Amino acid sequence: MAHRLPAYSKTVFWSYDISRMDARRNRRRIVVDTINYGQWRHWKWLSAHYGKPTAREIIEAVPASEFRPGALRLASLLFSVTEHKTPSRRVPIPA
């Protein structure tokens, strides 16, 4: 498995130097940003590169609030996501 992003990913990762991104090491950021900002070809690469089970695991582990709502609904259908992590709303009470 190549650990480089395709050149056309520059449109999704405009604020990153994609030549320095590693698809294995930065997979959480890659999955989230691809789902939020990617086009169909980016989503196809995501599925082909990581596989649906791995993409599903990452999506389920990331708080739902990090995804655009419409993008998360589509990703949930395509990757068979059954549960979403919700961020804790508990605020620690100082002692």
PyMOL CGO cylinders between C-alpha atoms (Angstrom):
from pymol import cmd
from pymol.cgo import CYLINDER

trace = [
    CYLINDER, 0.00, 0.00, 0.00, 1.46, 3.34, -1.07, 0.3, 1, 1, 1, 1, 1, 1,
    CYLINDER, 1.46, 3.34, -1.07, 1.47, 5.90, 1.69, 0.3, 1, 1, 1, 1, 1, 1,
    CYLINDER, 1.47, 5.90, 1.69, 1.20, 8.98, -0.55, 0.3, 1, 1, 1, 1, 1, 1,
    CYLINDER, 1.20, 8.98, -0.55, -1.91, 10.91, -1.38, 0.3, 1, 1, 1, 1, 1, 1,
    CYLINDER, -1.91, 10.91, -1.38, -2.87, 11.32, -5.04, 0.3, 1, 1, 1, 1, 1, 1,
    CYLINDER, -2.87, 11.32, -5.04, -1.97, 14.68, -6.59, 0.3, 1, 1, 1, 1, 1, 1,
    CYLINDER, -1.97, 14.68, -6.59, -5.64, 15.57, -7.06, 0.3, 1, 1, 1, 1, 1, 1,
    CYLINDER, -5.64, 15.57, -7.06, -6.05, 15.53, -3.26, 0.3, 1, 1, 1, 1, 1, 1,
    CYLINDER, -6.05, 15.53, -3.26, -4.55, 19.03, -3.13, 0.3, 1, 1, 1, 1, 1, 1,
    CYLINDER, -4.55, 19.03, -3.13, -8.09, 20.40, -3.54, 0.3, 1, 1, 1, 1, 1, 1,
    CYLINDER, -8.09, 20.40, -3.54, -9.15, 18.72, -0.28, 0.3, 1, 1, 1, 1, 1, 1,
    CYLINDER, -9.15, 18.72, -0.28, -5.96, 19.40, 1.69, 0.3, 1, 1, 1, 1, 1, 1,
    CYLINDER, -5.96, 19.40, 1.69, -5.35, 22.97, 0.56, 0.3, 1, 1, 1, 1, 1, 1,
    CYLINDER, -5.35, 22.97, 0.56, -3.83, 23.97, 3.89, 0.3, 1, 1, 1, 1, 1, 1,
    CYLINDER, -3.83, 23.97, 3.89, -1.37, 21.04, 4.01, 0.3, 1, 1, 1, 1, 1, 1,
    CYLINDER, -1.37, 21.04, 4.01, 1.73, 20.12, 2.09, 0.3, 1, 1, 1, 1, 1, 1,
    CYLINDER, 1.73, 20.12, 2.09, 0.42, 16.83, 0.68, 0.3, 1, 1, 1, 1, 1, 1,
    CYLINDER, 0.42, 16.83, 0.68, 3.92, 15.74, -0.30, 0.3, 1, 1, 1, 1, 1, 1,
    CYLINDER, 3.92, 15.74, -0.30, 4.67, 15.49, 3.44, 0.3, 1, 1, 1, 1, 1, 1,
    CYLINDER, 4.67, 15.49, 3.44, 1.44, 13.76, 4.43, 0.3, 1, 1, 1, 1, 1, 1,
    CYLINDER, 1.44, 13.76, 4.43, 1.56, 10.04, 5.05, 0.3, 1, 1, 1, 1, 1, 1,
    CYLINDER, 1.56, 10.04, 5.05, -1.68, 8.18, 4.29, 0.3, 1, 1, 1, 1, 1, 1,
    CYLINDER, -1.68, 8.18, 4.29, -1.04, 5.74, 7.11, 0.3, 1, 1, 1, 1, 1, 1,
    CYLINDER, -1.04, 5.74, 7.11, 0.14, 8.14, 9.81, 0.3, 1, 1, 1, 1, 1, 1,
    CYLINDER, 0.14, 8.14, 9.81, -2.40, 10.88, 8.99, 0.3, 1, 1, 1, 1, 1, 1,
    CYLINDER, -2.40, 10.88, 8.99, -5.35, 8.62, 8.22, 0.3, 1, 1, 1, 1, 1, 1,
    CYLINDER, -5.35, 8.62, 8.22, -7.76, 10.17, 10.74, 0.3, 1, 1, 1, 1, 1, 1,
    CYLINDER, -7.76, 10.17, 10.74, -7.28, 13.67, 9.28, 0.3, 1, 1, 1, 1, 1, 1,
    CYLINDER, -7.28, 13.67, 9.28, -7.44, 12.28, 5.74, 0.3, 1, 1, 1, 1, 1, 1,
    CYLINDER, -7.44, 12.28, 5.74, -10.72, 10.43, 6.35, 0.3, 1, 1, 1, 1, 1, 1,
    CYLINDER, -10.72, 10.43, 6.35, -12.40, 13.39, 8.08, 0.3, 1, 1, 1, 1, 1, 1,
    CYLINDER, -12.40, 13.39, 8.08, -11.34, 15.99, 5.52, 0.3, 1, 1, 1, 1, 1, 1,
    CYLINDER, -11.34, 15.99, 5.52, -12.09, 13.74, 2.56, 0.3, 1, 1, 1, 1, 1, 1,
    CYLINDER, -12.09, 13.74, 2.56, -15.60, 13.11, 3.83, 0.3, 1, 1, 1, 1, 1, 1,
    CYLINDER, -15.60, 13.11, 3.83, -16.18, 16.78, 4.59, 0.3, 1, 1, 1, 1, 1, 1,
    CYLINDER, -16.18, 16.78, 4.59, -14.63, 18.35, 1.49, 0.3, 1, 1, 1, 1, 1, 1,
    CYLINDER, -14.63, 18.35, 1.49, -13.91, 15.63, -1.05, 0.3, 1, 1, 1, 1, 1, 1,
    CYLINDER, -13.91, 15.63, -1.05, -15.51, 14.94, -4.37, 0.3, 1, 1, 1, 1, 1, 1,
    CYLINDER, -15.51, 14.94, -4.37, -16.62, 11.51, -5.55, 0.3, 1, 1, 1, 1, 1, 1,
    CYLINDER, -16.62, 11.51, -5.55, -13.14, 10.60, -6.85, 0.3, 1, 1, 1, 1, 1, 1,
    CYLINDER, -13.14, 10.60, -6.85, -11.66, 11.39, -3.41, 0.3, 1, 1, 1, 1, 1, 1,
    CYLINDER, -11.66, 11.39, -3.41, -14.27, 9.18, -1.73, 0.3, 1, 1, 1, 1, 1, 1,
    CYLINDER, -14.27, 9.18, -1.73, -13.49, 6.36, -4.18, 0.3, 1, 1, 1, 1, 1, 1,
    CYLINDER, -13.49, 6.36, -4.18, -9.78, 6.64, -3.38, 0.3, 1, 1, 1, 1, 1, 1,
    CYLINDER, -9.78, 6.64, -3.38, -10.59, 6.61, 0.34, 0.3, 1, 1, 1, 1, 1, 1,
    CYLINDER, -10.59, 6.61, 0.34, -12.61, 3.41, -0.03, 0.3, 1, 1, 1, 1, 1, 1,
    CYLINDER, -12.61, 3.41, -0.03, -10.03, 1.74, -2.26, 0.3, 1, 1, 1, 1, 1, 1,
    CYLINDER, -10.03, 1.74, -2.26, -7.02, 2.79, -0.17, 0.3, 1, 1, 1, 1, 1, 1,
    CYLINDER, -7.02, 2.79, -0.17, -8.28, 2.10, 3.36, 0.3, 1, 1, 1, 1, 1, 1,
    CYLINDER, -8.28, 2.10, 3.36, -11.11, -0.32, 2.63, 0.3, 1, 1, 1, 1, 1, 1,
    CYLINDER, -11.11, -0.32, 2.63, -14.64, 0.05, 3.96, 0.3, 1, 1, 1, 1, 1, 1,
    CYLINDER, -14.64, 0.05, 3.96, -14.01, -1.66, 7.33, 0.3, 1, 1, 1, 1, 1, 1,
    CYLINDER, -14.01, -1.66, 7.33, -11.09, 0.62, 8.22, 0.3, 1, 1, 1, 1, 1, 1,
    CYLINDER, -11.09, 0.62, 8.22, -12.91, 3.74, 7.02, 0.3, 1, 1, 1, 1, 1, 1,
    CYLINDER, -12.91, 3.74, 7.02, -15.94, 2.71, 9.10, 0.3, 1, 1, 1, 1, 1, 1,
    CYLINDER, -15.94, 2.71, 9.10, -13.78, 2.23, 12.23, 0.3, 1, 1, 1, 1, 1, 1,
    CYLINDER, -13.78, 2.23, 12.23, -12.24, 5.67, 11.82, 0.3, 1, 1, 1, 1, 1, 1,
    CYLINDER, -12.24, 5.67, 11.82, -15.62, 7.35, 11.22, 0.3, 1, 1, 1, 1, 1, 1,
    CYLINDER, -15.62, 7.35, 11.22, -17.10, 5.66, 14.27, 0.3, 1, 1, 1, 1, 1, 1,
    CYLINDER, -17.10, 5.66, 14.27, -14.15, 6.74, 16.44, 0.3, 1, 1, 1, 1, 1, 1,
    CYLINDER, -14.15, 6.74, 16.44, -14.30, 10.41, 15.45, 0.3, 1, 1, 1, 1, 1, 1,
    CYLINDER, -14.30, 10.41, 15.45, -16.88, 12.63, 17.18, 0.3, 1, 1, 1, 1, 1, 1,
    CYLINDER, -16.88, 12.63, 17.18, -19.84, 13.24, 14.88, 0.3, 1, 1, 1, 1, 1, 1,
    CYLINDER, -19.84, 13.24, 14.88, -19.44, 16.98, 15.42, 0.3, 1, 1, 1, 1, 1, 1,
    CYLINDER, -19.44, 16.98, 15.42, -16.25, 16.95, 13.31, 0.3, 1, 1, 1, 1, 1, 1,
    CYLINDER, -16.25, 16.95, 13.31, -18.26, 16.06, 10.19, 0.3, 1, 1, 1, 1, 1, 1,
    CYLINDER, -18.26, 16.06, 10.19, -20.60, 18.17, 8.13, 0.3, 1, 1, 1, 1, 1, 1,
    CYLINDER, -20.60, 18.17, 8.13, -24.08, 16.68, 8.77, 0.3, 1, 1, 1, 1, 1, 1,
    CYLINDER, -24.08, 16.68, 8.77, -24.90, 15.85, 5.14, 0.3, 1, 1, 1, 1, 1, 1,
    CYLINDER, -24.90, 15.85, 5.14, -21.46, 14.38, 4.53, 0.3, 1, 1, 1, 1, 1, 1,
    CYLINDER, -21.46, 14.38, 4.53, -21.75, 12.22, 7.66, 0.3, 1, 1, 1, 1, 1, 1,
    CYLINDER, -21.75, 12.22, 7.66, -25.14, 10.86, 6.55, 0.3, 1, 1, 1, 1, 1, 1,
    CYLINDER, -25.14, 10.86, 6.55, -23.74, 9.89, 3.15, 0.3, 1, 1, 1, 1, 1, 1,
    CYLINDER, -23.74, 9.89, 3.15, -20.58, 8.38, 4.68, 0.3, 1, 1, 1, 1, 1, 1,
    CYLINDER, -20.58, 8.38, 4.68, -22.73, 6.41, 7.11, 0.3, 1, 1, 1, 1, 1, 1,
    CYLINDER, -22.73, 6.41, 7.11, -24.66, 4.89, 4.22, 0.3, 1, 1, 1, 1, 1, 1,
    CYLINDER, -24.66, 4.89, 4.22, -21.64, 4.16, 2.05, 0.3, 1, 1, 1, 1, 1, 1,
    CYLINDER, -21.64, 4.16, 2.05, -19.44, 2.75, 4.81, 0.3, 1, 1, 1, 1, 1, 1,
    CYLINDER, -19.44, 2.75, 4.81, -22.22, 1.05, 6.82, 0.3, 1, 1, 1, 1, 1, 1,
    CYLINDER, -22.22, 1.05, 6.82, -21.60, 3.12, 9.94, 0.3, 1, 1, 1, 1, 1, 1,
    CYLINDER, -21.60, 3.12, 9.94, -24.04, 2.10, 12.65, 0.3, 1, 1, 1, 1, 1, 1,
    CYLINDER, -24.04, 2.10, 12.65, -22.96, 4.28, 15.55, 0.3, 1, 1, 1, 1, 1, 1,
    CYLINDER, -22.96, 4.28, 15.55, -21.42, 7.71, 15.96, 0.3, 1, 1, 1, 1, 1, 1,
    CYLINDER, -21.42, 7.71, 15.96, -19.27, 8.93, 18.78, 0.3, 1, 1, 1, 1, 1, 1,
    CYLINDER, -19.27, 8.93, 18.78, -20.79, 11.88, 20.58, 0.3, 1, 1, 1, 1, 1, 1,
    CYLINDER, -20.79, 11.88, 20.58, -18.55, 14.31, 22.40, 0.3, 1, 1, 1, 1, 1, 1,
    CYLINDER, -18.55, 14.31, 22.40, -18.90, 14.54, 26.14, 0.3, 1, 1, 1, 1, 1, 1,
    CYLINDER, -18.90, 14.54, 26.14, -20.78, 17.61, 27.26, 0.3, 1, 1, 1, 1, 1, 1,
    CYLINDER, -20.78, 17.61, 27.26, -19.75, 17.18, 30.86, 0.3, 1, 1, 1, 1, 1, 1,
    CYLINDER, -19.75, 17.18, 30.86, -17.87, 20.11, 32.29, 0.3, 1, 1, 1, 1, 1, 1,
    CYLINDER, -17.87, 20.11, 32.29, -15.57, 19.28, 35.19, 0.3, 1, 1, 1, 1, 1, 1,
    CYLINDER, -15.57, 19.28, 35.19, -16.53, 21.03, 38.40, 0.3, 1, 1, 1, 1, 1, 1,
    CYLINDER, -16.53, 21.03, 38.40, -13.52, 22.60, 40.11, 0.3, 1, 1, 1, 1, 1, 1,
    CYLINDER, -13.52, 22.60, 40.11, -12.82, 21.27, 43.61, 0.3, 1, 1, 1, 1, 1, 1,
]
cmd.load_cgo(trace, "trace")
